[in-house]
């Protein structure tokens, strides 16, 4: 799993939500775009997990 800020590829960070088909529990993982594609490919072949959502996280550039 990439770090939360996606510094492994200097690309946008994506949030992936997965659901365990057996327990119904969901978990959230964070990846850069490149690693997200690989992880989704892995999950599609996993009989215990479903992809619930994949979202690009945007960092706010607006000063507070």
C-alpha positions in Angstrom: 0.0 0.0 0.0 1.3 3.5 -0.8 1.6 6.1 1.8 -1.4 8.4 2.2 0.1 11.2 0.3 1.0 9.2 -2.8 4.7 10.3 -2.7 5.8 6.9 -4.3 4.9 8.3 -7.7 4.3 12.0 -7.2 0.8 11.5 -8.5 -2.7 12.1 -7.0 -3.7 9.9 -4.1 -6.7 7.6 -4.5 -8.9 6.0 -1.9 -10.1 2.5 -2.4 -12.9 1.0 -0.4 -13.2 -2.7 -0.3 -15.9 -5.0 1.2 -15.3 -8.5 2.5 -18.0 -10.7 0.9 -18.0 -13.1 3.9 -18.1 -10.6 6.8 -19.6 -7.5 5.1 -16.9 -5.4 6.7 -15.4 -2.6 4.7 -11.8 -1.3 4.7 -10.2 1.8 3.2 -6.8 1.7 1.5 -4.8 4.6 -0.1 -2.7 4.4 -3.3 -1.2 6.5 -6.0 -3.0 6.1 -9.3 -0.5 3.6 -10.7 -0.7 1.3 -7.6 -4.5 1.7 -7.5 -4.8 0.1 -10.9 -2.7 -2.9 -9.8 -4.7 -3.3 -6.6 -8.1 -3.2 -8.4 -6.7 -5.9 -10.7 -5.8 -8.0 -7.7 -9.2 -7.5 -6.0 -11.0 -8.5 -9.2 -9.3 -11.9 -8.9 -10.0 -12.3 -5.2 -13.1 -14.3 -4.3 -13.5 -12.7 -0.9 -13.3 -9.0 -1.8 -15.4 -6.5 -3.8 -14.5 -3.0 -4.8 -17.1 -0.6 -3.3 -15.6 2.7 -4.4 -12.4 4.2 -5.8 -12.0 8.0 -5.5 -9.3 10.5 -6.3 -8.6 12.6 -3.2 -8.0 16.2 -3.9 -5.8 18.3 -1.6 -7.2 21.7 -0.9 -5.0 24.5 -2.2 -7.2 27.2 -0.6 -5.6 29.0 2.3 -7.5 28.8 5.6 
